[in-house]
Amino acid sequence: MDSNLLKIFVEVANEKSISKAAVNLDFAQSNVTSRVKQLENSIGVSLFHRVPKGVILTKEGEKLYSYAIEIVKKLELANYEMQNINQQTHLIIGSTESNASTRLIPFLLQLNSDFPNMSLELITNTTKDTIKNLLDYTVDIAFISGEPKNDNLIVLNKIDENIVLVEPKNKVSVNTFLSFKNGCSYNEFGQNYLKEILNEDFKHLEFGNYETILGCIKAGMGKSILPLSIVEKLNYKKDLKITKISKKIVDIPTFLVCRKDYIPRIKDYLENFKF
């Protein structure tokens, strides 16, 4: 099976569009179409359904996709390893928004200082999506909230977090839980804590950044459960009522992780980094 055809197949599957895949690959659309057809003919099955907005995988295509993406990534890794046999020239970092808000800038500055010839790229998201990016080889390393449960991941570093209940300081706290968007570990724990530990019914509002969450809490719109580091970094500690939650109830450290089969060359450096 031609690995070049698999690469085109994966790109079309990811984009759900032959035309978008062609742009990404810098190919003519007709070339991509013919390559997909060539792959289909070679294995004797249809890989895509044609739909009004593009293409979607057939059941056979879904089965091939799981193998194809692994093959393509392995080939990219092999090529990368051979080209950069003695050095790390590029590092893609995934991170939760909470970690990005508190300690990522000093980390990036130190990396840039210690490895001036290494290019850096950052992708921020929720823990759920950041782990997905790591498993899909979209990022090389990732900061996530909570210990990873996936056997394909290993821990490079651990950062302890103090989790706190945050409420308005001089106003009655209404039963509204303000959180980061779905997929955030603090979002999931916070809802369970209010419901099961405090026995509260609450309205739930989700936001796209922590600055907005803390500003709304200060204005009396509700409460949240967050790492103390975020509250301190965004300078809201004096403006809010903060109640520390015992680590016996919740312990959600930030972990720096990578794939077992995609370990960065600066592994030792990352393991010994002092956050």
PyMOL commands that set and color helices and strands:
alter all, ss='L'
color gray80, all
select helices_A, chain A and resi 3-15+18-25+29-43+59-83+97-102+104-114+127-135+185-197+210-218+228-233+237-239+267-271
alter helices_A, ss='H'
color red, helices_A
select strands_A, chain A and resi 48-51+54-57+90-96+119-125+141-145+153-159+163-168+176-180+203-207+224-227+240-244+254-259
alter strands_A, ss='S'
color yellow, strands_A
deselect
rebuild
show_as cartoon
